[in-house]
Amino acid sequence: MSRKGFSVKNVESVKKGPGVYKLFNNYGSLTYVGKAKNLKERLQQHLNEDDIPNIRQFDVKHTETTREAERLEKNIIQRSAPVHNIKEE
């Protein structure tokens, strides 16, 4: 399965372990930020789901711990306000 830069081949190159991932749409806009205990596994799940439409590429930042990933995710969301991370009240 391939969605341009978001493909099985590209996900296979991601190392296992904790970190943060960013998903971008076909315009290059950041649409979602997430954290994972296992980045490779989580990105593979996104390939098989349609919960976030128009994913075209991703970027990952590995961290030493899941706690560090949580802090990084929170900071990126606060700075960037990706559309799929905004909670409706």
Phi and psi in radians as a Rosetta constraint file:
Dihedral C 1 N 2 CA 2 C 2 CIRCULARHARMONIC -2.498 0.35
Dihedral N 2 CA 2 C 2 N 3 CIRCULARHARMONIC 2.423 0.35
Dihedral C 2 N 3 CA 3 C 3 CIRCULARHARMONIC -2.248 0.35
Dihedral N 3 CA 3 C 3 N 4 CIRCULARHARMONIC 1.240 0.35
Dihedral C 3 N 4 CA 4 C 4 CIRCULARHARMONIC 0.984 0.35
Dihedral N 4 CA 4 C 4 N 5 CIRCULARHARMONIC -2.015 0.35
Dihedral C 4 N 5 CA 5 C 5 CIRCULARHARMONIC -1.258 0.35
Dihedral N 5 CA 5 C 5 N 6 CIRCULARHARMONIC -0.192 0.35
Dihedral C 5 N 6 CA 6 C 6 CIRCULARHARMONIC -1.764 0.35
Dihedral N 6 CA 6 C 6 N 7 CIRCULARHARMONIC 1.565 0.35
Dihedral C 6 N 7 CA 7 C 7 CIRCULARHARMONIC -2.316 0.35
Dihedral N 7 CA 7 C 7 N 8 CIRCULARHARMONIC 2.886 0.35
Dihedral C 7 N 8 CA 8 C 8 CIRCULARHARMONIC -0.996 0.35
Dihedral N 8 CA 8 C 8 N 9 CIRCULARHARMONIC -0.758 0.35
Dihedral C 8 N 9 CA 9 C 9 CIRCULARHARMONIC -1.043 0.35
Dihedral N 9 CA 9 C 9 N 10 CIRCULARHARMONIC -0.804 0.35
Dihedral C 9 N 10 CA 10 C 10 CIRCULARHARMONIC -1.156 0.35
Dihedral N 10 CA 10 C 10 N 11 CIRCULARHARMONIC -0.672 0.35
Dihedral C 10 N 11 CA 11 C 11 CIRCULARHARMONIC -1.184 0.35
Dihedral N 11 CA 11 C 11 N 12 CIRCULARHARMONIC -0.620 0.35
Dihedral C 11 N 12 CA 12 C 12 CIRCULARHARMONIC -1.042 0.35
Dihedral N 12 CA 12 C 12 N 13 CIRCULARHARMONIC -0.473 0.35
Dihedral C 12 N 13 CA 13 C 13 CIRCULARHARMONIC -1.395 0.35
Dihedral N 13 CA 13 C 13 N 14 CIRCULARHARMONIC -0.172 0.35
Dihedral C 13 N 14 CA 14 C 14 CIRCULARHARMONIC -1.350 0.35
Dihedral N 14 CA 14 C 14 N 15 CIRCULARHARMONIC 2.333 0.35
Dihedral C 14 N 15 CA 15 C 15 CIRCULARHARMONIC -1.314 0.35
Dihedral N 15 CA 15 C 15 N 16 CIRCULARHARMONIC 2.608 0.35
Dihedral C 15 N 16 CA 16 C 16 CIRCULARHARMONIC -1.251 0.35
Dihedral N 16 CA 16 C 16 N 17 CIRCULARHARMONIC 2.709 0.35
Dihedral C 16 N 17 CA 17 C 17 CIRCULARHARMONIC 2.256 0.35
Dihedral N 17 CA 17 C 17 N 18 CIRCULARHARMONIC 3.018 0.35
Dihedral C 17 N 18 CA 18 C 18 CIRCULARHARMONIC -1.294 0.35
Dihedral N 18 CA 18 C 18 N 19 CIRCULARHARMONIC 2.725 0.35
Dihedral C 18 N 19 CA 19 C 19 CIRCULARHARMONIC 2.880 0.35
Dihedral N 19 CA 19 C 19 N 20 CIRCULARHARMONIC -2.943 0.35
Dihedral C 19 N 20 CA 20 C 20 CIRCULARHARMONIC -2.118 0.35
Dihedral N 20 CA 20 C 20 N 21 CIRCULARHARMONIC 2.499 0.35
Dihedral C 20 N 21 CA 21 C 21 CIRCULARHARMONIC -2.220 0.35
Dihedral N 21 CA 21 C 21 N 22 CIRCULARHARMONIC 2.590 0.35
Dihedral C 21 N 22 CA 22 C 22 CIRCULARHARMONIC -2.118 0.35
Dihedral N 22 CA 22 C 22 N 23 CIRCULARHARMONIC 2.346 0.35
Dihedral C 22 N 23 CA 23 C 23 CIRCULARHARMONIC -1.936 0.35
Dihedral N 23 CA 23 C 23 N 24 CIRCULARHARMONIC 2.369 0.35
Dihedral C 23 N 24 CA 24 C 24 CIRCULARHARMONIC -2.088 0.35
Dihedral N 24 CA 24 C 24 N 25 CIRCULARHARMONIC 2.569 0.35
Dihedral C 24 N 25 CA 25 C 25 CIRCULARHARMONIC -1.520 0.35
Dihedral N 25 CA 25 C 25 N 26 CIRCULARHARMONIC -3.061 0.35
Dihedral C 25 N 26 CA 26 C 26 CIRCULARHARMONIC -1.218 0.35
Dihedral N 26 CA 26 C 26 N 27 CIRCULARHARMONIC -0.159 0.35
Dihedral C 26 N 27 CA 27 C 27 CIRCULARHARMONIC -1.693 0.35
Dihedral N 27 CA 27 C 27 N 28 CIRCULARHARMONIC -0.004 0.35
Dihedral C 27 N 28 CA 28 C 28 CIRCULARHARMONIC 1.461 0.35
Dihedral N 28 CA 28 C 28 N 29 CIRCULARHARMONIC 0.168 0.35
Dihedral C 28 N 29 CA 29 C 29 CIRCULARHARMONIC -1.489 0.35
Dihedral N 29 CA 29 C 29 N 30 CIRCULARHARMONIC 2.430 0.35
Dihedral C 29 N 30 CA 30 C 30 CIRCULARHARMONIC -1.203 0.35
Dihedral N 30 CA 30 C 30 N 31 CIRCULARHARMONIC 2.124 0.35
Dihedral C 30 N 31 CA 31 C 31 CIRCULARHARMONIC -1.974 0.35
Dihedral N 31 CA 31 C 31 N 32 CIRCULARHARMONIC -0.379 0.35
Dihedral C 31 N 32 CA 32 C 32 CIRCULARHARMONIC -2.725 0.35
Dihedral N 32 CA 32 C 32 N 33 CIRCULARHARMONIC 2.472 0.35
Dihedral C 32 N 33 CA 33 C 33 CIRCULARHARMONIC -2.181 0.35
Dihedral N 33 CA 33 C 33 N 34 CIRCULARHARMONIC 2.319 0.35
Dihedral C 33 N 34 CA 34 C 34 CIRCULARHARMONIC -2.438 0.35
Dihedral N 34 CA 34 C 34 N 35 CIRCULARHARMONIC 2.874 0.35
Dihedral C 34 N 35 CA 35 C 35 CIRCULARHARMONIC -2.076 0.35
Dihedral N 35 CA 35 C 35 N 36 CIRCULARHARMONIC 2.772 0.35
Dihedral C 35 N 36 CA 36 C 36 CIRCULARHARMONIC -2.684 0.35
Dihedral N 36 CA 36 C 36 N 37 CIRCULARHARMONIC 2.593 0.35
Dihedral C 36 N 37 CA 37 C 37 CIRCULARHARMONIC -1.271 0.35
Dihedral N 37 CA 37 C 37 N 38 CIRCULARHARMONIC -0.565 0.35
Dihedral C 37 N 38 CA 38 C 38 CIRCULARHARMONIC -2.345 0.35
Dihedral N 38 CA 38 C 38 N 39 CIRCULARHARMONIC 1.734 0.35
Dihedral C 38 N 39 CA 39 C 39 CIRCULARHARMONIC -1.027 0.35
Dihedral N 39 CA 39 C 39 N 40 CIRCULARHARMONIC -0.766 0.35
Dihedral C 39 N 40 CA 40 C 40 CIRCULARHARMONIC -1.049 0.35
Dihedral N 40 CA 40 C 40 N 41 CIRCULARHARMONIC -0.823 0.35
Dihedral C 40 N 41 CA 41 C 41 CIRCULARHARMONIC -1.102 0.35
Dihedral N 41 CA 41 C 41 N 42 CIRCULARHARMONIC -0.741 0.35
Dihedral C 41 N 42 CA 42 C 42 CIRCULARHARMONIC -1.172 0.35
Dihedral N 42 CA 42 C 42 N 43 CIRCULARHARMONIC -0.713 0.35
Dihedral C 42 N 43 CA 43 C 43 CIRCULARHARMONIC -1.150 0.35
Dihedral N 43 CA 43 C 43 N 44 CIRCULARHARMONIC -0.617 0.35
Dihedral C 43 N 44 CA 44 C 44 CIRCULARHARMONIC -1.100 0.35
Dihedral N 44 CA 44 C 44 N 45 CIRCULARHARMONIC -0.657 0.35
Dihedral C 44 N 45 CA 45 C 45 CIRCULARHARMONIC -1.104 0.35
Dihedral N 45 CA 45 C 45 N 46 CIRCULARHARMONIC -0.729 0.35
Dihedral C 45 N 46 CA 46 C 46 CIRCULARHARMONIC -1.098 0.35
Dihedral N 46 CA 46 C 46 N 47 CIRCULARHARMONIC -0.567 0.35
Dihedral C 46 N 47 CA 47 C 47 CIRCULARHARMONIC -1.080 0.35
Dihedral N 47 CA 47 C 47 N 48 CIRCULARHARMONIC -0.566 0.35
Dihedral C 47 N 48 CA 48 C 48 CIRCULARHARMONIC -1.657 0.35
Dihedral N 48 CA 48 C 48 N 49 CIRCULARHARMONIC -0.010 0.35
Dihedral C 48 N 49 CA 49 C 49 CIRCULARHARMONIC -2.010 0.35
Dihedral N 49 CA 49 C 49 N 50 CIRCULARHARMONIC 2.745 0.35
Dihedral C 49 N 50 CA 50 C 50 CIRCULARHARMONIC -2.019 0.35
Dihedral N 50 CA 50 C 50 N 51 CIRCULARHARMONIC 0.459 0.35
Dihedral C 50 N 51 CA 51 C 51 CIRCULARHARMONIC -1.237 0.35
Dihedral N 51 CA 51 C 51 N 52 CIRCULARHARMONIC -0.455 0.35
Dihedral C 51 N 52 CA 52 C 52 CIRCULARHARMONIC -2.161 0.35
Dihedral N 52 CA 52 C 52 N 53 CIRCULARHARMONIC 1.851 0.35
Dihedral C 52 N 53 CA 53 C 53 CIRCULARHARMONIC -1.282 0.35
Dihedral N 53 CA 53 C 53 N 54 CIRCULARHARMONIC 2.756 0.35
Dihedral C 53 N 54 CA 54 C 54 CIRCULARHARMONIC 1.067 0.35
Dihedral N 54 CA 54 C 54 N 55 CIRCULARHARMONIC 0.588 0.35
Dihedral C 54 N 55 CA 55 C 55 CIRCULARHARMONIC -1.259 0.35
Dihedral N 55 CA 55 C 55 N 56 CIRCULARHARMONIC 2.199 0.35
Dihedral C 55 N 56 CA 56 C 56 CIRCULARHARMONIC -2.070 0.35
Dihedral N 56 CA 56 C 56 N 57 CIRCULARHARMONIC -0.456 0.35
Dihedral C 56 N 57 CA 57 C 57 CIRCULARHARMONIC -2.719 0.35
Dihedral N 57 CA 57 C 57 N 58 CIRCULARHARMONIC 2.938 0.35
Dihedral C 57 N 58 CA 58 C 58 CIRCULARHARMONIC -2.492 0.35
Dihedral N 58 CA 58 C 58 N 59 CIRCULARHARMONIC 2.859 0.35
Dihedral C 58 N 59 CA 59 C 59 CIRCULARHARMONIC -2.437 0.35
Dihedral N 59 CA 59 C 59 N 60 CIRCULARHARMONIC 2.497 0.35
Dihedral C 59 N 60 CA 60 C 60 CIRCULARHARMONIC -2.193 0.35
Dihedral N 60 CA 60 C 60 N 61 CIRCULARHARMONIC 2.644 0.35
Dihedral C 60 N 61 CA 61 C 61 CIRCULARHARMONIC -2.310 0.35
Dihedral N 61 CA 61 C 61 N 62 CIRCULARHARMONIC 1.925 0.35
Dihedral C 61 N 62 CA 62 C 62 CIRCULARHARMONIC -1.322 0.35
Dihedral N 62 CA 62 C 62 N 63 CIRCULARHARMONIC 2.533 0.35
Dihedral C 62 N 63 CA 63 C 63 CIRCULARHARMONIC -2.213 0.35
Dihedral N 63 CA 63 C 63 N 64 CIRCULARHARMONIC 2.885 0.35
Dihedral C 63 N 64 CA 64 C 64 CIRCULARHARMONIC -1.307 0.35
Dihedral N 64 CA 64 C 64 N 65 CIRCULARHARMONIC -0.610 0.35
Dihedral C 64 N 65 CA 65 C 65 CIRCULARHARMONIC -2.383 0.35
Dihedral N 65 CA 65 C 65 N 66 CIRCULARHARMONIC 2.843 0.35
Dihedral C 65 N 66 CA 66 C 66 CIRCULARHARMONIC -1.214 0.35
Dihedral N 66 CA 66 C 66 N 67 CIRCULARHARMONIC -0.534 0.35
Dihedral C 66 N 67 CA 67 C 67 CIRCULARHARMONIC -1.112 0.35
Dihedral N 67 CA 67 C 67 N 68 CIRCULARHARMONIC -0.736 0.35
Dihedral C 67 N 68 CA 68 C 68 CIRCULARHARMONIC -1.104 0.35
Dihedral N 68 CA 68 C 68 N 69 CIRCULARHARMONIC -0.675 0.35
Dihedral C 68 N 69 CA 69 C 69 CIRCULARHARMONIC -1.107 0.35
Dihedral N 69 CA 69 C 69 N 70 CIRCULARHARMONIC -0.711 0.35
Dihedral C 69 N 70 CA 70 C 70 CIRCULARHARMONIC -1.067 0.35
Dihedral N 70 CA 70 C 70 N 71 CIRCULARHARMONIC -0.773 0.35
Dihedral C 70 N 71 CA 71 C 71 CIRCULARHARMONIC -1.142 0.35
Dihedral N 71 CA 71 C 71 N 72 CIRCULARHARMONIC -0.755 0.35
Dihedral C 71 N 72 CA 72 C 72 CIRCULARHARMONIC -1.118 0.35
Dihedral N 72 CA 72 C 72 N 73 CIRCULARHARMONIC -0.777 0.35
Dihedral C 72 N 73 CA 73 C 73 CIRCULARHARMONIC -1.008 0.35
Dihedral N 73 CA 73 C 73 N 74 CIRCULARHARMONIC -0.839 0.35
Dihedral C 73 N 74 CA 74 C 74 CIRCULARHARMONIC -1.032 0.35
Dihedral N 74 CA 74 C 74 N 75 CIRCULARHARMONIC -0.768 0.35
Dihedral C 74 N 75 CA 75 C 75 CIRCULARHARMONIC -1.120 0.35
Dihedral N 75 CA 75 C 75 N 76 CIRCULARHARMONIC -0.750 0.35
Dihedral C 75 N 76 CA 76 C 76 CIRCULARHARMONIC -1.141 0.35
Dihedral N 76 CA 76 C 76 N 77 CIRCULARHARMONIC -0.740 0.35
Dihedral C 76 N 77 CA 77 C 77 CIRCULARHARMONIC -1.102 0.35
Dihedral N 77 CA 77 C 77 N 78 CIRCULARHARMONIC -0.745 0.35
Dihedral C 77 N 78 CA 78 C 78 CIRCULARHARMONIC -1.118 0.35
Dihedral N 78 CA 78 C 78 N 79 CIRCULARHARMONIC -0.670 0.35
Dihedral C 78 N 79 CA 79 C 79 CIRCULARHARMONIC -1.300 0.35
Dihedral N 79 CA 79 C 79 N 80 CIRCULARHARMONIC -0.682 0.35
Dihedral C 79 N 80 CA 80 C 80 CIRCULARHARMONIC -1.836 0.35
Dihedral N 80 CA 80 C 80 N 81 CIRCULARHARMONIC -0.404 0.35
Dihedral C 80 N 81 CA 81 C 81 CIRCULARHARMONIC 0.813 0.35
Dihedral N 81 CA 81 C 81 N 82 CIRCULARHARMONIC 1.027 0.35
Dihedral C 81 N 82 CA 82 C 82 CIRCULARHARMONIC -1.048 0.35
Dihedral N 82 CA 82 C 82 N 83 CIRCULARHARMONIC 2.498 0.35
Dihedral C 82 N 83 CA 83 C 83 CIRCULARHARMONIC -1.000 0.35
Dihedral N 83 CA 83 C 83 N 84 CIRCULARHARMONIC -0.623 0.35
Dihedral C 83 N 84 CA 84 C 84 CIRCULARHARMONIC -1.547 0.35
Dihedral N 84 CA 84 C 84 N 85 CIRCULARHARMONIC 0.045 0.35
Dihedral C 84 N 85 CA 85 C 85 CIRCULARHARMONIC -1.819 0.35
Dihedral N 85 CA 85 C 85 N 86 CIRCULARHARMONIC -0.136 0.35
Dihedral C 85 N 86 CA 86 C 86 CIRCULARHARMONIC -1.314 0.35
Dihedral N 86 CA 86 C 86 N 87 CIRCULARHARMONIC 2.197 0.35
Dihedral C 86 N 87 CA 87 C 87 CIRCULARHARMONIC -1.576 0.35
Dihedral N 87 CA 87 C 87 N 88 CIRCULARHARMONIC 2.313 0.35
Dihedral C 87 N 88 CA 88 C 88 CIRCULARHARMONIC -1.440 0.35
Dihedral N 88 CA 88 C 88 N 89 CIRCULARHARMONIC 2.410 0.35
